[in-house]
């Protein structure tokens, strides 16, 4: 008996370390959170991780922000219930909506910037365009706003969304409606429309005029646009077939010419568009849950970046290498929403216990091309320089120029810029820097600020630096302040350079103070740190009175 007891103890002793090792070999990660914070409410949606911080939306109408080290940063109250969506721009501004339909912009420091009435609440998250514009979807409608809240266009839809909008490879939107239509909107509201014979499960942007469609039965096809906007994406003339998936898709994501798909049986497949075949299949954490529990949450998010491919849902997360090796998986038992996986390798999960947990999963950080803030956009809308056809239309007579300017002003004020935006912006850029009378140049600069694309900031800064007319230079600065965002810090740098000049104009200094305050209020740190130095310098006693007074007002506003 004593021998058997010793043998049992010995076997338990040598077996004990084998179980954790076996888990590591399977990729299971069970580490404790490296920080946690009480939220004071239930999480509505997956956290938004960007700009070295994480933001979560709560059911009480609050959004809270924490640094990636777990330090509480701010707590904003919308003063009412909010929709379960929060989106952050590259400079860290958060966009949410009240259930009453108010779209709200909250800056990186937790300060409300503006509100706009959408008429009904968001039905999906706001999408951020390449130049900071916002695409805000509500039921049967999409609004497009500038970052500073100017309405550019509204698109009314024939049916509700069946697949929520996502940013496509042209910087526009791709989505599906319940009437089996697929729409691709460009940044200016123009549409290509596909009429499908069956409702798609997943849509992906392939290239300029092509999309990948995945149907609920696993059938995949690539479809292109012909001269007509309306046609079947399953037409043999315009569709090329990809391999059929082994089971129904939950969601998918594309990088380059490879499509990663999460299937409803818990597996993930990687499909090559070029080779028209499945490259590999792997088991995610969902597969583990199916095998052990049989039930799982089917709402899934995916990431596909230089590190690998990641699958996330309320039940856990899985990471794969590009060649199909499962790097790790982790299980979550009390998550209130889908977790978020940050570029720092940290998994952020809001629990049903009203606590935000941060788990360090990977030591690898995602390399990024950063400016002052988040990743640089994938492309541009080419709004920063006049287009040749518009340049050729100038000079116009003064009366023709006035009529054109009045038309543009009316379109901006009524929110119907839309398809005219590129042509109107080119016209305004040309007038602002040309040989037109000064009143037209001033009007063009004012309207450029209202149209609000930060792609025009380099053009405006060049006018500020090199124009001979102080009033024109002042108007260019004012337009930058109206645009409100300066993610590359070009304006702040130009303002700083002006301050070291020996001769300075009082009106220019005053406008610099005003524009700097606007940029600081919108973007917050780190840009505001440089901006506050500018304001402190202007507010000193040896500067002109009007400039000192304006700088003091701006500094005071930043404290509120």
N, C-alpha and C positions, 0 to 999 in steps of 0.2 A: 504493500500500500504506500509506504514512504517513498519507494522507488518510483511508483507511478505519479505521485504528487510532484516529486522533483522533476520528472520528465515533462509533466504538464507545464510547470513553471518555466522550464528551459525553452520549451516550444513557444510559449507565449512571449518570452523574452526576445527570441530571435525573430518571431513573426511580427512583433509590434512595429518596427520601422518599415516593414514591407508594405503596409497598407498606405501610408502617405506616399511612399515612393511609387506604388502602383498608380495612385491618383495623379501624381506628376507626369507619369508616362502617358496617361490618358489625356493630359492637358488640363485637369480640373484645378481651378484656382479657388482656394477657400480662405484667403487671408482676411484678417479683420480690417475694418476701415481705418485709414490713417487719420481721418478727422470726421466729425459729425457735428451737425448744428440743428437745433430745434427751429422749426419753421413757423409754428403757431397756426398751422392750417394744413389742409390736404393739398397735395400737388395735383394740378390739373393736367399738365402735359410734360413731355420730356424736357429736362433742363436745356437751356441754351448756353453753350460754352464757347466763349470767344473773348478776345482782348484781355487775356489773363484773368478772367472772372467767369462765374457761372450765375445765371439768372433763372429763377423758377417762378411760375405763375401759381397762385394759390386760390382756393375756392372762396376765400373771404373777400376777394377783390384786390389783393395785394400782389406785388411782385417784389421779390427779395433778391439781392445780389451778394455774392460771396467771392472773395479772392480764391484763386486756385490753391492757396494754402489754408483756406477755411476761415479767414477773417471776415466777419460781417461788414459789408460795405455800405449798404443803404436799404431802406424799406419804403417802397412807394405804394400809396393807396389810391386806387381809381375811384374811390367813393361810390362803390356799387359793384355788382357781380360782373365778372369778365368772362369772355370766351376762352376755351382751353387752348389758346395758341399764343406763343410769344416768339417774335423774330428779332434778331439783332443785326444791324448793319455793321460794316467793317470798322467804323469808328466806335462801335459799342452802343449805339442808340437802340432802345427796345421799342417795338411796336406791338400794341395790344388793342383789343376793342372791348368796350362795355357790351353787355347783352342788350342794351338799348340801341346799339349801333354806332356809338362814338369811337372813332379811331383815334388812338392816343400815342404820341411820341414822347418817350422818356429818355433823357440823355444818360451818358455813362456815369454821371454822378447822382442819378436818381431824381433829377429835376424834370417836371413836365414842360415840354417845349410847345406843343400845340395839340388841339383836338379838331377833328372834322367829323361831320355827321354823315355816316354811310347809309342811314335809313334802316339798316338791319345789321345784326352782328356778323363778324367774320365766320365763314363756314370752313375755312382752311387758313393756314398761316400766310402772312404777308410775304411776298417774294421781293427780294432786293435786286434791282437791276445793276448793270455794270457801272452806271454813273450816279448811283445812289437813289434812283427813282424807285417808287414803291408800287407794286401791283397788289391791290387789296381785293380778294374775292369774297363776295357775299352771294346769297342764293340768286342764281340767274343773272349775275352782273359782276363785272370787274371794273374797279376804279384804278387809274394811274395817277399818282401824285409825285411831285418833286419831294426831295428830302425835307424841304422847308414847308411843305404842306400845300403847295399850289396844285390844283386839279388840272391835269393835262388832257385827259380823255376818259370817257366811260363807254364800256362795251356791254350792251344788253344781249343776253343769251336766250336761246329758245327753250332751254331745259336746264335742270339742275345738274350739278357736277356728279359724274360717276367716278371719275379719277381726278383728284385735286391738281391744280396747276403746279408745275415745277419749271424752273429756269431751264431753257434749252440752250443749244450750242450757239445760237445767234444772239443770246441775251434777251430773248423774248420768253413767251410762255407756251407750254404744251399741256393739253388736258383733254378729257373726254366728257361728254354729256350723256345723260340717261336716254337720249333719243338715238344713241349709237353714232353720234357725230364726234369726230376728233378735230380739234381746232389747234392751229399753231398761230399765235398772235405775235407779230413783231413788236418792238418796243414802242411803236407809234400807233398800235391798235389795229393795223391791217391784218387780215386773216387769210390763211389757207385752210380749207375745210375738207376733211375726208368723211365720206358716208360709208360706214361699215355695215356688213350684213349681220354681224353679231356684236355683242358688247365686249370690249376688250377688258382684260384683267390688269395689264401693265402697258404703259407707253414709255418709250425712250427716244431721245433725240440722237440721231446718228450723225448727220451732217446737214448742210444748209437746207436741202429740200427732201430729206429722207427721215423716216421714223421707223423704229422697230415696234411691232405690235405683238403682244403675247396674249393669247386667249385662254379662258378658263380650262380648256381641255389640254393645255400645254403646247398647242400649235403656235409657231413663231413665224413671222414674216417681216420682211423689210419692204416698205412702200415709199415711192417717190411721187413728186408732184408733176403733173403734166400741165398743159396750157390751161386746162379748165380747173377751177377750184373744187368742183364736186365730182367725185368718182369713188369707186369702191377700192379700198386698200387690198382687197382680195382678188382684184382683177389680175389675170395671168399676164397681161401686158405690162403692168406696173409693179408687180410684187415678185420678190424672189424669196424662196422658202428656206428657212433655217431648220435645223433638226428639231423634231418634236420632243418636248420635255417628258420625262418619265412620269410626272404627276403634275397636279395643278400648281400654278405659281402663287405665292403670297405677295412678293414684291421683287423688284430687280433694280440694278444700278449699272451704269456703264462707265468704263474708263478706257480711253483710246478706242480700239475696235473689239474689246472683250466685254461681254455682258455677264454679270454675276446675278444668279437668280436663287432666291430662297423658295423651296417647294413646301407644300403643305404636309409632306411626310417627314419634315425636319432636315432634309438634306439640302446642300447647296451645290449648284453646278456652275461651271464657268464655260461659257459658249464663245467660240471665236467666230466673229462675223466674216473675216477673211477666208477662213478654212471651212466655214459652214459645218462645224462639228462641235460636240461637247469635248472640252479638253480634259476636265476632271470632275469628280463628284466627291463631296466630303460630308461627314455627319456633323451637324451643329448641336448646340445644347438642347434645341427643340427635340432632336432625335432621342436624346437621353431622357427627356421628360416624357415623351410618348412611350418609351419602353418601361418607364417606372410608374407613371401616373395616368397616362392615356389622354389627359386633357391639358391644353396649353392655350395661351393667349395668341390669337392669330394676327394681331396687329404688330407689324414688324417694320423696323427701320434698318437701313444698310448704309455702310460707309465703304468707299473704295478709293484708296489713296496710295501713296508711295510706300507705305508700310505694309499694307495688306488689305484684306477684305474683312469687314466686321458685320455681324448680325446681332441685332438687339431687339428684345421685347421684354414685357413685364417679368417674364420668367428667368431672364438671364441674358448672357452675351457670349459670343464666340468670335475668335480671331483666327483667320487663315492667312498663310503666306500666299504669294502670287502663284506658286506652283502647286497649291492644293494641300500643303501640310497644315494640319490643325495645330495652331500655336498654343491655344488655351481655350477653355470655356469656364464659365462661372454661372452658378444658379442663384436666383433671387426668389425669396419666398413671400415677401411682404411689400413688394414695390407697388406704388399707387399709379405709376405711369412708366412708359418706356424710359430706360436710362439713357444718358448721353455719354459718349466716349470722346474725351478731349484729345487735342493734339499733343498733350503732355503725357498720354498713356494712362490717364485717370478715368475711371468709370464713376459717373455721378448718378445717384439713384435716390429719388424721393420715396420714402416709405409710407405705408398706411399709418404708421405711428407718428406722423407729422415731423419726421426727422430727415434731413438731407445727409446721405452717406457718400463719402468719397473713397474709392478703392484704388490703390495703385496697382495696375495690372501689368503695364509694360514700362521698361526703362527707356525705350526708344521714343524720341520726340519727332514729330512730323516736321521736316524742313519746309520753310515757307519763304516766299518772296514778300517780306513785310515792308510797308512804308511806316508811317507813324503808328498805324493801327493794325487792322487785320490783313489777310491775304490780298494781294493785288488782283483785281478782276481779270477774268480770262480773256477779255476783249474790250473793245470800245465801240461806241456808236458813231464815231467819226463826226461829232458835233463841234469839235474844237477848232476847225478851220472851215472857211467858206468853200462850198463846192463849185466847180468850174461853171456849170450852167447858170448859177445865180450871179457869179461875178460878171459874166458876159451880159447880163441884163441891166447892169449899172454902167453908166449913169442914167437915171431917170430924170424927168423934169421935177421941179420942186413940188408941183401939185401931185404928180404921180407918186412921189415918195411919201407925201403926207397921206394920201389915200391908202397906200400900202401899210404905213405905220398904224393908221387908225384901225385897219382891218386886223392886224396882228394884235393890237392892244385889246380889241373887242374879243378876239378868240381866247386870249389868255384870261381875261376877266370873267368869261363865261365858262371856262373849262372845256373848250372844244378845240384845243391845239391839234391833237391827234396826228393824222397823216401829214399835216402841214409842217410839223415841227422841224424836220431837217431843212426844208426849203426856207422857212421863216428864220431859223437860227442862222443859216448862211447869209441871208439878207441882212440881218441885224449886225452880224460880225463885220460884214463888208461896209455897211453904213457907219458903224462905230469908229472905224479906223481909216475911213476914206476922206475924200475932199468935199463931203456934203456940208451944208451949213451947220453951224454949231448946235442949233436947236434940235436938228435931226440926229446928230451924233449923241447928244444927251438923252434923247428919247430912246435911241437904240440900246444904249447902255442900261437904262432903266428897265427895259423889257427883257434884256438878257438876264438880269438878276431875277426877274420873275419866272422866266422859263426854267431857270434853276439847275442846269446840268453842270456838274463840276468839271466836265471836260472842257468848258470854256474858260476856266480860271487861268490857265497859262496865257491865253489871248488877252484877258483883262489885265493881268499883271504886266504884260509887255506894254500895253497902253499906259498904265500907271508909271512905268519906268521911263518911257522914252517920249511920250507926247509933250508938246511944247505948251499946251494950254492947261493951266492949273485946274480950271473948272472941269475939263475932260478927265484929267487924272483923278480928281475927286469923285466924279461919277463912276469911274471904273472901280475905285475902292468900294464905293457904296454898293455896286452890283455884287461884288464878292461877299459883302456882308449879308445881302439878301439871299444869295445862294446858300450860305450858312455852313457849308462843309468844306473842309480843306484837308483831306486825308493825307496828302503828300507834304503838307506844310509849306507850300510855295508862297502863299500870301503872307503868312507870318514871317517867313524869311525875308521877303521883299520889304515888309514894314520895318523889320529890324534894321535892314541895310539903310533905309531912308533916315532912320534916327541918327545915324552917325554922320550924316552930311552936315556941313557947316551952316548952310542956309536952308531954312525950312519954312514952309508956308503954313499959316495958322489954320486955314480951312482944310488943307490936306491932313494936318496933324489931328484936327478934330474928327475928321471922317475916319482916319486910321483908328482912333480910339473907339469910335462907334462900331466899325466893322470888326475890330479885334474882340470887343465884348460879345458881339453876335456869334463869332466863331467859337469863342470859349464856352459860351452858354450851350451851344449845340453839341460840341464834341467832347468837352471835358478834358481831363488829363490823358496823355501827356501834352497835347497841343496847348491846353490852357495854361500850363506852367510857363511856357515861353510867352504866351499872350499876356499873362499877368505881369511879367517883367516889362513888357512894352507899356502896359497901362501905368505901372508904377513910375516908369521913366517919364511918361508924358505928364503925369500928375504932379511932378516936382515943381518947385517954385520958379525955376528959370525958364519955364515954357509959357507960351501965350495963354491968356486967361481962359478963352473959350475952350481950348484944347485941354487945359488942366481940369476945368469943370466937367467936361464930357468924360474924361478918363476916370475921374472920381466917381461919377455916376455909374459907370460900367463896373468899376471895382466893387461898389456897394451892391449892385445887382447880383454879382457873382457870389456874394455872401448869403443871399436869401435862399 
